[in-house]
Amino acid sequence: MTAKRSASCWRVAVLGGGAWGTALALAMLRAGHDVRLYARDTETVAAVARGENPRYLPGIRIAPGIAATSDIATALDGADCVLAVTPAQSLRAVLAAAAGHVPKGVPLVLCAKGIERDTGALLSAIVAENLPNNPVAALSGPSFASDVARGLPTAVVVAARDGDLAAELAARFSAENLRCYSSDDLIGVEIGGALKNVFAIAAGAVTGAGLGASAQAAMVTRGFVELRRIGAAFGARPETLMGLSGLGDLLLTCSSAQSRNFAYGLALGQGKPLAGLPLAEGVPTAGIAARIAAERGIEAPIISAVAAILDGKVTIGQAVTALMTRPLKTETDI
């Protein structure tokens, strides 16, 4: 006979066995939930069962209690909540595989950050298309997987169009060293999380090319202006972009090589080989973000420069020259 769970305990299905998925599985376990972790490869499943995930979180002990499986139906069976922690560009395929197994009405929380490259769709739109009977939310903010996995103090935001749902999710996810704020600005949280990855690549490239701390500060500041412009075009609220999922995440990812996007930009700026580097969501996001900005008439020169560099159309030096010689304007011209 299966033991009954308390009313405060949810069965949480985490889709994605990488660093962030494993870290969030640990966070949900600490919050008192029954956690099932879905990973595609059996090696990860076996490693988690042994209490480790050396490929993604080397040196971090995985506490017992996480049921790992490579069968998505098993992971989703009886779930009260689903955390989608797969890369943004593979989200549609994962949701298609999960569609017949996600219980109706169960919230799906997006924990990846990006914009679909082929369609320009935000991730919440992909969920609405594939799982129309499940409310969508997003978890975002300045948080490295290794910090969350170790249980270090971290603050994030959980957003949903339904403010009551966002508040409930935030309350259920919060634990001793994970503080979750709530928001009903889902679009704003998504935009901040997606675009900060592009600017993290730029920040890494500036550092790698040896352009100096002054250039780094200017890039991050003016990048935030572009984030606000695009956010406004999507209907994001300014206070959301000034919060954890916007400015907070931007500051973290643009200042540390722990960020995969910053590390990618760093290698790019140093002229090192990029093959074999960990997945950087900002790479596919840069091109589609630049296209969206151009189509909507939004001035986003840094995003456009990053996209052009990644496409091999310009060098970092050429991009810097183009940015520095743009027509002068008032700083407050947002």
C-alpha positions as CSV (number, residue, x, y, z in Angstrom):
1,M,0.0,0.0,0.0
2,T,1.3,3.4,-1.0
3,A,1.7,5.8,2.0
4,K,-0.5,8.9,1.9
5,R,1.3,12.2,1.4
6,S,0.5,15.2,3.6
7,A,-1.6,18.1,2.1
8,S,1.6,20.2,2.0
9,C,3.6,17.6,0.1
10,W,3.3,17.5,-3.6
11,R,4.6,14.9,-6.1
12,V,6.9,17.1,-8.3
13,A,8.0,15.8,-11.6
14,V,11.3,17.4,-12.8
15,L,11.9,17.0,-16.5
16,G,15.6,17.2,-17.2
17,G,18.5,15.6,-15.5
18,G,21.2,18.2,-16.2
19,A,22.7,20.5,-13.6
20,W,19.7,22.8,-13.2
21,G,17.2,20.0,-13.2
22,T,19.1,18.0,-10.6
23,A,19.6,21.1,-8.5
24,L,15.9,21.9,-8.6
25,A,15.0,18.3,-7.7
26,L,17.2,18.7,-4.6
27,A,15.5,22.0,-3.8
28,M,12.0,20.4,-4.1
29,L,13.2,17.6,-1.9
30,R,14.3,20.1,0.8
31,A,10.9,21.8,0.5
32,G,9.3,18.5,1.6
33,H,8.0,17.2,-1.7
34,D,8.0,13.8,-3.3
35,V,10.4,14.2,-6.3
36,R,10.7,12.3,-9.5
37,L,13.5,13.2,-11.9
38,Y,13.3,12.4,-15.6
39,A,16.5,12.1,-17.5
40,R,16.9,10.7,-21.0
41,D,20.1,8.9,-20.5
42,T,20.3,5.9,-18.3
43,E,23.8,6.8,-17.0
44,T,22.4,9.9,-15.3
45,V,19.6,7.9,-13.8
46,A,22.0,5.4,-12.4
47,A,24.3,8.1,-11.1
48,V,21.5,9.9,-9.3
49,A,20.5,6.6,-7.8
50,R,24.0,6.3,-6.4
51,G,23.8,9.8,-4.9
52,E,25.7,11.7,-7.5
53,N,25.6,13.4,-10.9
54,P,29.3,13.8,-11.8
55,R,28.7,14.8,-15.4
56,Y,26.7,17.9,-14.4
57,L,27.3,18.5,-10.7
58,P,30.7,17.1,-9.9
59,G,31.6,16.9,-6.2
60,I,28.0,17.5,-5.0
61,R,26.3,14.8,-3.1
62,I,22.7,14.0,-4.2
63,A,20.6,13.4,-1.2
64,P,18.6,10.2,-1.2
65,G,14.9,10.5,-1.9
66,I,14.9,11.6,-5.6
67,A,13.4,8.8,-7.8
68,A,15.2,9.1,-11.1
69,T,13.9,7.5,-14.2
70,S,14.4,7.5,-18.0
71,D,10.7,6.8,-18.6
72,I,8.8,10.1,-18.9
73,A,5.4,8.4,-18.1
74,T,6.7,7.1,-14.8
75,A,8.1,10.5,-13.9
76,L,4.7,12.2,-14.6
77,D,2.4,9.6,-13.1
78,G,0.4,11.3,-10.3
79,A,2.3,14.5,-10.5
80,D,0.9,17.6,-8.7
81,C,3.3,19.9,-10.5
82,V,5.8,19.6,-13.4
83,L,9.1,21.5,-13.6
84,A,10.3,21.7,-17.3
85,V,14.0,22.0,-17.1
86,T,14.9,21.0,-20.6
87,P,16.8,23.4,-22.9
88,A,14.5,26.0,-24.6
89,Q,15.2,24.7,-28.1
90,S,14.1,21.1,-27.2
91,L,11.1,22.1,-25.0
92,R,8.6,21.5,-27.8
93,A,9.8,17.9,-28.4
94,V,9.8,17.1,-24.7
95,L,6.3,18.5,-24.2
96,A,5.1,16.5,-27.2
97,A,6.4,13.3,-25.5
98,A,4.9,14.3,-22.2
99,A,1.5,15.5,-23.5
100,G,-0.3,12.2,-22.9
101,H,1.0,11.8,-19.4
102,V,0.7,15.2,-17.7
103,P,-2.4,15.2,-15.5
104,K,-5.0,17.7,-16.5
105,G,-4.9,21.0,-14.6
106,V,-1.5,20.4,-13.1
107,P,0.8,23.5,-13.4
108,L,3.8,23.3,-15.6
109,V,6.6,25.5,-14.4
110,L,9.2,26.6,-17.0
111,C,12.7,26.6,-15.6
112,A,14.6,27.1,-18.9
113,K,15.3,30.5,-20.4
114,G,15.1,31.3,-24.0
115,I,13.1,32.1,-27.2
116,E,12.3,29.3,-29.7
117,R,14.7,29.9,-32.6
118,D,12.5,28.7,-35.4
119,T,9.3,30.5,-34.4
120,G,10.2,33.3,-32.2
121,A,7.7,32.0,-29.6
122,L,8.2,32.5,-25.9
123,L,8.3,29.2,-24.0
124,S,4.9,29.9,-22.3
125,A,3.3,30.0,-25.8
126,I,4.8,26.6,-26.6
127,V,3.3,25.1,-23.4
128,A,-0.1,26.6,-24.2
129,E,0.0,25.0,-27.7
130,N,1.1,21.6,-26.5
131,L,-0.7,21.4,-23.1
132,P,-3.7,23.7,-23.3
133,N,-5.3,22.2,-20.2
134,N,-2.4,23.0,-17.9
135,P,-1.6,26.4,-16.4
136,V,1.9,27.7,-17.1
137,A,4.3,29.4,-14.8
138,A,8.0,30.2,-14.8
139,L,10.8,30.1,-12.3
140,S,13.6,32.5,-12.9
141,G,16.2,34.7,-11.2
142,P,19.9,34.9,-10.3
143,S,20.7,31.3,-9.4
144,F,23.6,29.0,-10.3
145,A,22.8,25.3,-10.3
146,S,25.8,24.5,-8.0
147,D,24.6,27.0,-5.5
148,V,21.1,25.7,-5.4
149,A,22.3,22.1,-5.3
150,R,24.5,22.9,-2.3
151,G,21.6,24.6,-0.5
152,L,23.3,28.0,-0.5
153,P,21.0,31.1,0.0
154,T,19.2,32.0,-3.2
155,A,16.3,34.1,-4.2
156,V,14.1,33.5,-7.3
157,V,10.8,34.6,-8.6
158,V,7.9,32.3,-9.7
159,A,5.5,33.9,-12.2
160,A,2.1,33.0,-13.6
161,R,-0.7,35.0,-15.1
162,D,-2.8,33.9,-12.2
163,G,-1.3,35.7,-9.2
164,D,-2.8,33.2,-6.8
165,L,-1.2,30.3,-8.5
166,A,2.2,32.1,-8.6
167,A,1.9,32.8,-4.8
168,E,1.0,29.1,-4.1
169,L,3.9,27.8,-6.2
170,A,6.3,30.3,-4.5
171,A,5.1,29.2,-1.1
172,R,5.4,25.5,-1.9
173,F,8.9,25.8,-3.5
174,S,10.4,28.0,-0.7
175,A,12.7,26.3,1.8
176,E,15.3,27.4,4.3
177,N,17.8,28.7,1.8
178,L,15.5,29.1,-1.2
179,R,13.3,32.2,-1.1
180,C,10.7,32.4,-3.8
181,Y,8.9,35.6,-4.6
182,S,5.8,35.6,-6.8
183,S,4.7,37.7,-9.8
184,D,1.8,37.8,-12.2
185,D,4.0,39.2,-14.9
186,L,4.8,35.9,-16.7
187,I,5.9,37.6,-19.9
188,G,8.2,40.0,-18.1
189,V,9.9,37.2,-16.2
190,E,10.3,35.2,-19.5
191,I,11.8,38.1,-21.4
192,G,14.3,39.0,-18.7
193,G,15.5,35.4,-18.4
194,A,15.8,34.9,-22.1
195,L,17.7,38.1,-23.0
196,K,20.1,38.2,-20.1
197,N,21.8,35.1,-21.7
198,V,22.6,37.2,-24.8
199,F,24.2,39.9,-22.8
200,A,26.1,37.4,-20.8
201,I,27.8,36.2,-24.0
202,A,28.6,39.8,-24.8
203,A,30.0,40.3,-21.3
204,G,32.2,37.3,-21.6
205,A,33.4,38.4,-25.0
206,V,34.4,41.8,-23.6
207,T,36.3,40.2,-20.8
208,G,37.9,37.6,-23.1
209,A,39.0,40.2,-25.6
210,G,40.6,42.3,-22.8
211,L,38.5,45.4,-23.4
212,G,38.5,46.4,-19.7
213,A,36.2,46.8,-16.8
214,S,34.8,50.1,-18.1
215,A,33.7,48.5,-21.3
216,Q,32.1,45.7,-19.4
217,A,30.1,48.0,-17.2
218,A,29.0,50.0,-20.2
219,M,27.9,46.9,-22.0
220,V,25.8,45.6,-19.1
221,T,24.2,48.9,-18.5
222,R,23.3,49.6,-22.1
223,G,22.3,45.9,-22.5
224,F,19.7,46.4,-19.7
225,V,18.3,49.4,-21.7
226,E,17.8,47.0,-24.7
227,L,16.2,44.4,-22.4
228,R,13.7,47.1,-21.2
229,R,12.9,48.2,-24.7
230,I,12.1,44.7,-25.9
231,G,10.3,43.9,-22.7
232,A,8.1,46.9,-23.1
233,A,7.2,45.8,-26.6
234,F,6.0,42.5,-25.2
235,G,4.1,44.2,-22.5
236,A,6.5,43.4,-19.6
237,R,6.2,45.6,-16.6
238,P,9.3,47.8,-15.8
239,E,9.3,46.7,-12.2
240,T,9.6,43.1,-13.2
241,L,12.6,43.8,-15.4
242,M,14.2,45.7,-12.5
243,G,13.7,42.6,-10.3
244,L,15.3,39.2,-9.8
245,S,14.4,37.8,-13.2
246,G,15.7,40.8,-15.1
247,L,18.4,43.0,-13.6
248,G,19.2,40.4,-10.9
249,D,19.9,37.6,-13.3
250,L,21.7,40.0,-15.7
251,L,24.1,41.0,-13.0
252,L,24.9,37.5,-12.0
253,T,25.4,36.0,-15.4
254,C,27.4,38.9,-16.7
255,S,29.9,38.7,-13.9
256,S,30.9,35.0,-13.5
257,A,32.4,32.2,-15.6
258,Q,30.0,29.9,-13.7
259,S,27.5,31.1,-16.3
260,R,27.6,29.0,-19.4
261,N,26.8,32.0,-21.5
262,F,29.5,34.1,-20.0
263,A,32.0,31.2,-20.4
264,Y,31.0,30.9,-24.0
265,G,31.5,34.6,-24.6
266,L,34.8,34.4,-22.8
267,A,36.1,31.7,-25.1
268,L,34.8,33.6,-28.0
269,G,36.7,36.7,-27.0
270,Q,39.9,34.8,-26.3
271,G,39.7,33.1,-29.7
272,K,39.5,29.7,-28.2
273,P,37.6,26.7,-29.9
274,L,33.9,26.8,-29.1
275,A,33.2,23.1,-29.9
276,G,32.6,21.0,-26.9
277,L,31.6,23.9,-24.6
278,P,28.5,23.4,-22.4
279,L,25.2,24.5,-23.9
280,A,24.7,28.3,-24.0
281,E,21.1,29.2,-24.5
282,G,22.1,32.7,-25.5
283,V,23.5,31.4,-28.8
284,P,20.2,30.5,-30.4
285,T,18.4,33.3,-28.6
286,A,20.7,36.0,-30.0
287,G,19.7,35.5,-33.6
288,I,15.9,35.3,-33.0
289,A,16.1,38.3,-30.5
290,A,17.9,40.4,-33.1
291,R,15.3,39.4,-35.7
292,I,12.4,40.3,-33.4
293,A,14.0,43.6,-32.6
294,A,14.4,44.4,-36.3
295,E,10.9,43.4,-37.2
296,R,9.4,45.5,-34.4
297,G,11.6,48.5,-35.0
298,I,13.3,48.2,-31.6
299,E,16.8,49.6,-31.3
300,A,19.0,46.8,-29.9
301,P,22.5,47.3,-31.2
302,I,24.2,45.1,-28.6
303,I,21.9,42.1,-29.3
304,S,22.4,42.7,-33.1
305,A,26.2,42.8,-32.6
306,V,26.2,39.5,-30.6
307,A,24.1,37.8,-33.3
308,A,26.4,39.1,-36.1
309,I,29.5,37.9,-34.2
310,L,28.0,34.4,-33.6
311,D,27.1,34.2,-37.3
312,G,30.6,35.1,-38.3
313,K,29.6,38.3,-40.1
314,V,31.8,40.6,-38.0
315,T,34.7,40.3,-35.6
316,I,34.5,41.5,-32.0
317,G,36.7,44.4,-32.9
318,Q,34.5,45.4,-35.8
319,A,31.4,45.1,-33.6
320,V,33.0,47.3,-30.9
321,T,33.9,50.0,-33.4
322,A,30.4,50.0,-34.8
323,L,28.9,50.4,-31.3
324,M,31.3,53.1,-30.3
325,T,30.8,55.2,-33.4
326,R,27.0,55.2,-33.4
327,P,25.3,58.6,-33.4
328,L,25.4,60.3,-30.0
329,K,22.2,60.6,-28.0
330,T,20.9,61.4,-24.5
331,E,21.4,58.6,-22.0
332,T,17.8,58.7,-20.9
333,D,16.5,58.1,-24.5
334,I,15.0,54.6,-23.7
